[in-house]
Amino acid sequence: MLVNVFRMLFIVAGGALLPVTSFAAGLCCQLSSGVQESMSGVAAPSTDQFSLQFTYSLTRMDKLKQGSETRSLDQAAATTPYTSLPVTMDMVKYTTTIGYGFSPDLKAFVAIPYLRNTMDMTMSLGVGMGWMDMSMEPVSGLGDITLMGLYRIYRDREIRPTEAVTVGFGLKTPTGSNTEISDTGSLVHAHMQPGTGSWDPLVSLIYTKMAGSILYQADGTYQYTTKSREGYEFGDSLALNLSGKYAVVKEFNVTAGLTYLHGGKASDSDGQYTDLTSLMDDPANTGGNSLWFSPGIQALPIRNGVIDLKVQVPVWERVNGIQLVSSYRLLLGLSYGF
């Protein structure tokens, strides 16, 4: 059983692959533009076999931060020039990931996401006239499909290896729409769009070690972003992870991990998504750094079948400007190898 656990290499992220992410509006969202939202325990396919995974993720954003300090809506309204402020945002992603094993060391994956984003806002009615709450129409659609290959460059032994190093190379494609229009006829916030409109390469490095009933892993993924045809460019992102998995019994594992996320500041060279009266539409309010803690459980109810449940919570973050940031992220994954 532990050999099967070892083969589960923390491979797919809801919409991207490996420890990384592609939305925006806050630190977690912006990173979401390609990698970061990871599920641990995706079964890697054996040689000449496929793996199939369905992942559900929910990111709840309901607090404002300026730098590393929490700000209330009243404080933001009184101390910033914005007349439109976000209150809450829910970002839901459904991802289907298909993997194929070309050899014991070479695996390939395609991740196909579908997103649904909703947001509540408050808008100023004018000086001394107060604020009005409103809800945006949900934005949904196919997201950016990611292709990735993983190659194991080192293992300590041929049979039942206990230590391995794997490298990964991938590409996030611009399959999702980034030109959705709001009810007012303007472009929806860039970070609420289903896609980014850009081709973004990414590279990963994974180290795994089995010690008794515990699987340790350290990995990192870097995503280099490019500019869309509309002139918007998400910041480059980096995810560094330390995680562990303990086999309690044959069919049940507990997991835990720490993830450091860095997202660069976005730019809007053509100004199509920029509105300096809206906090959400000011590129200065993008990017930053955060540290997340991720406890979880994993069940193996049938042969080649895996169920993963994970909660990710930020324990520290520092953002550029003022941003709506996450309270938690919930991930559920179902995978099967055949």
C-alpha positions in Angstrom: 0.0 0.0 0.0 2.8 2.4 0.9 4.3 1.9 -2.5 1.1 3.1 -4.1 1.1 6.1 -1.8 4.6 6.9 -2.9 3.4 7.0 -6.5 0.9 9.7 -5.7 3.2 12.7 -6.4 1.1 15.8 -5.6 0.7 16.2 -9.3 -2.4 18.1 -10.2 -3.7 21.5 -9.2 -7.4 22.5 -9.8 -6.9 24.0 -13.2 -3.2 23.9 -13.4 -0.7 21.3 -12.2 1.4 20.8 -9.2 1.7 23.2 -6.3 0.5 26.2 -8.0 -2.7 28.5 -9.2 -5.2 31.7 -11.7 -7.8 34.2 -10.6 -7.0 37.4 -8.8 -8.6 40.1 -6.7 -6.5 39.2 -3.9 -3.3 37.3 -3.5 -4.7 33.9 -3.8 -6.7 34.7 -6.8 -3.9 36.2 -8.8 -1.7 33.2 -8.2 -4.5 31.1 -9.5 -3.6 32.2 -12.9 -1.8 29.0 -13.6 -0.8 26.9 -10.6 -1.0 26.9 -6.8 -4.3 25.4 -5.8 -3.0 21.9 -5.4 -4.4 18.6 -4.3 -2.1 16.1 -2.7 -2.6 12.5 -3.6 -3.4 12.3 -7.3 -2.6 8.8 -8.5 0.1 8.8 -11.1 -0.7 6.4 -13.9 1.4 3.2 -14.4 3.1 2.6 -17.7 0.6 2.5 -20.6 -2.2 3.3 -18.2 -4.5 6.4 -17.6 -5.5 8.2 -14.5 -8.6 10.4 -14.2 -9.3 13.0 -11.5 -12.2 15.3 -10.7 -11.4 18.2 -8.4 -13.7 20.7 -6.7 -12.3 23.8 -5.1 -13.9 26.7 -3.3 -12.0 29.9 -2.3 -13.8 32.2 0.0 -12.6 35.8 0.1 -14.2 38.2 2.6 -11.6 40.5 4.2 -9.5 43.4 3.1 -5.8 43.7 3.8 -3.5 46.6 3.2 0.1 45.3 3.3 -0.1 42.9 6.2 -2.8 44.7 8.1 -6.5 43.9 8.1 -8.8 46.8 7.1 -12.6 47.1 7.6 -14.8 48.4 4.8 -15.3 51.7 6.7 -11.5 52.1 7.0 -11.1 51.4 3.3 -13.8 53.8 2.4 -12.4 56.6 4.6 -8.7 56.2 3.6 -8.6 55.3 -0.1 -9.9 57.1 -3.2 -12.0 54.1 -4.4 -15.7 54.5 -4.8 -16.2 50.8 -5.5 -15.1 48.2 -3.0 -15.4 44.4 -3.0 -17.1 42.8 0.0 -17.0 39.1 -0.6 -16.0 36.8 -3.5 -16.5 33.1 -4.0 -14.3 31.4 -6.6 -15.4 27.9 -7.5 -13.4 25.7 -9.9 -14.2 22.2 -11.2 -11.2 20.5 -12.8 -11.0 17.3 -14.8 -7.4 16.0 -15.1 -6.3 13.2 -17.4 -2.9 11.5 -17.0 -1.0 8.9 -19.0 2.1 7.0 -18.1 4.5 6.6 -21.0 7.1 4.8 -18.9 7.9 4.2 -15.2 9.6 7.7 -15.2 7.6 9.8 -17.7 4.0 10.9 -17.1 1.9 13.5 -18.9 -1.2 15.4 -17.8 -3.9 17.7 -19.2 -6.0 19.7 -16.7 -9.3 21.2 -17.9 -11.0 23.7 -15.5 -14.4 25.2 -15.4 -14.8 28.3 -13.2 -17.7 30.1 -11.6 -16.9 33.4 -9.8 -19.4 35.6 -7.8 -18.8 38.9 -6.0 -20.7 41.3 -3.7 -19.6 44.9 -3.8 -20.5 48.3 -2.2 -20.5 51.5 -4.2 -20.4 55.2 -3.1 -23.6 57.2 -3.9 -21.6 60.4 -3.6 -20.2 62.7 -1.0 -22.2 62.4 2.2 -24.8 60.1 0.6 -23.6 56.8 1.9 -22.9 53.5 0.1 -25.1 51.0 -1.8 -24.5 47.2 -1.7 -24.8 45.3 -5.0 -24.0 41.8 -6.4 -22.3 41.1 -9.7 -23.8 38.6 -12.1 -21.9 35.3 -11.8 -19.1 34.9 -14.3 -18.5 31.3 -15.5 -17.0 29.3 -18.3 -14.1 27.1 -19.4 -10.8 28.1 -17.9 -7.3 27.9 -19.1 -6.2 24.3 -19.9 -2.8 23.3 -18.7 -0.5 20.7 -20.2 2.3 19.2 -18.2 4.9 16.4 -18.3 6.7 15.0 -15.3 10.0 13.1 -15.6 11.7 11.3 -12.7 15.4 12.0 -13.0 16.5 10.1 -9.9 15.4 7.2 -7.8 17.4 5.4 -5.2 16.6 1.9 -6.5 14.7 0.3 -9.3 12.3 -1.8 -7.2 10.2 0.0 -4.6 12.2 3.2 -4.5 12.1 5.2 -1.2 13.6 8.5 -2.6 13.1 10.2 -5.9 13.5 13.5 -7.7 11.1 14.6 -10.5 11.1 17.6 -12.9 8.1 19.0 -14.6 7.6 21.3 -17.6 4.2 22.6 -18.6 2.2 25.2 -20.5 -1.0 27.1 -19.5 -2.9 27.8 -22.6 -5.4 30.7 -23.2 -8.5 28.6 -23.7 -10.6 30.5 -21.2 -12.4 33.7 -22.1 -10.8 36.9 -20.8 -13.2 39.3 -22.5 -16.5 38.7 -20.6 -18.6 41.8 -20.5 -20.6 43.1 -17.5 -24.2 44.3 -17.5 -22.9 47.9 -17.9 -21.1 47.0 -21.1 -17.5 47.1 -19.7 -15.0 44.3 -19.3 -15.5 42.2 -16.2 -12.6 42.6 -13.7 -9.5 41.0 -15.1 -9.1 38.6 -12.2 -12.7 37.5 -12.3 -12.5 36.4 -16.0 -12.5 32.6 -16.6 -9.2 32.9 -18.5 -6.1 35.0 -18.7 -5.6 35.3 -22.4 -1.9 34.4 -22.2 0.4 31.5 -22.9 2.3 30.8 -19.6 5.1 28.3 -19.3 5.8 26.7 -15.9 8.5 24.5 -14.4 8.5 22.3 -11.3 10.9 20.3 -9.2 9.7 17.6 -6.8 11.7 15.7 -4.1 9.9 12.8 -2.3 11.2 10.4 0.4 9.5 7.5 2.1 10.5 6.8 5.7 8.4 4.0 7.3 4.8 5.0 7.1 5.5 8.7 6.3 5.9 10.2 2.8 7.8 13.5 2.8 7.8 15.9 -0.1 9.4 19.2 -1.0 8.5 20.9 -4.3 8.5 24.2 -6.1 6.7 25.5 -9.2 7.4 28.7 -11.1 5.0 30.2 -13.6 6.3 32.8 -16.1 3.4 34.9 -17.4 3.0 36.7 -20.7 0.9 39.5 -21.9 -2.6 38.9 -23.4 -3.7 40.5 -26.7 -5.7 43.0 -24.6 -2.5 44.1 -23.0 -3.0 42.7 -19.5 -0.3 40.6 -17.8 -0.6 38.8 -14.6 2.5 38.7 -12.4 4.8 35.7 -12.4 4.1 33.3 -9.6 6.1 30.9 -7.4 4.9 28.2 -5.0 7.1 26.4 -2.6 5.7 23.4 -0.6 6.7 21.2 2.3 4.2 18.3 2.9 3.9 15.0 4.7 1.6 12.0 4.5 1.1 9.4 7.2 -0.4 6.0 6.6 -2.7 5.4 9.6 -4.1 2.2 8.2 -4.0 0.6 4.8 -7.0 2.6 3.4 -6.5 5.9 5.2 -3.9 8.6 5.3 -3.6 12.0 7.0 -1.8 14.8 5.3 -0.4 18.2 6.2 1.6 20.9 4.4 3.0 24.4 4.4 2.9 26.4 1.1 4.6 29.7 0.4 3.0 31.7 -2.4 4.5 34.7 -4.3 2.6 36.6 -7.0 4.1 39.5 -8.9 2.2 42.7 -9.5 0.0 42.7 -12.7 0.2 45.3 -15.4 -2.4 46.7 -17.9 -0.4 48.3 -20.7 -3.5 49.2 -22.8 -5.6 50.2 -19.8 -8.6 48.2 -20.9 -9.2 46.6 -17.5 -8.1 49.6 -15.4 -10.5 51.9 -13.5 -8.8 53.8 -10.7 -12.1 54.4 -8.9 -12.5 50.7 -8.4 -10.2 48.8 -5.9 -10.7 45.6 -8.0 -9.6 47.4 -11.2 -6.4 49.1 -10.0 -3.3 46.9 -11.0 -1.5 48.4 -8.0 -3.7 46.2 -5.9 -2.3 42.9 -7.2 0.4 40.5 -6.1 2.1 39.8 -2.8 3.2 36.9 -0.6 1.5 34.5 1.7 2.0 31.3 3.8 -0.7 28.7 3.9 -1.3 25.7 6.2 -3.0 22.7 4.6 -4.3 19.8 6.8 -6.2 17.0 5.0 -7.2 13.4 4.8 -7.0 10.7 2.1 -9.0 7.6 1.7 -8.3 4.6 -0.7 -11.7 2.8 -0.7 -11.0 0.7 -3.7 -8.0 -0.5 -5.7 -6.6 2.4 -7.8 -9.2 4.8 -6.3 -8.4 7.8 -4.1 -10.5 10.4 -2.3 -8.8 13.6 -1.0 -10.1 16.3 1.2 -8.0 19.3 2.1 -8.5 22.7 3.7 -6.0 25.5 3.1 -5.9 28.5 5.4 -3.5 31.5 5.3 -1.4 32.0 8.4 0.5 35.0 7.1 0.2 37.4 4.1 1.5 40.7 2.8 -0.2 42.2 -0.3 0.6 45.0 -2.6 -1.8 48.0 -2.1 -5.1 46.9 -0.6 -6.8 43.7 -1.6 -9.7 41.4 -0.9 -8.0 38.2 0.5 -9.0 34.7 1.4 -10.3 33.2 4.6 -10.0 29.6 3.4 -9.9 27.3 0.4 -11.6 23.9 0.4 -10.5 21.2 -2.0 -12.1 17.8 -2.8 -10.6 15.4 -5.3 -11.7 12.0 -6.6 -9.2 10.0 -8.8 -8.9 6.6 -10.4 -6.3 4.8 -12.3 -7.1 2.4 -15.1 
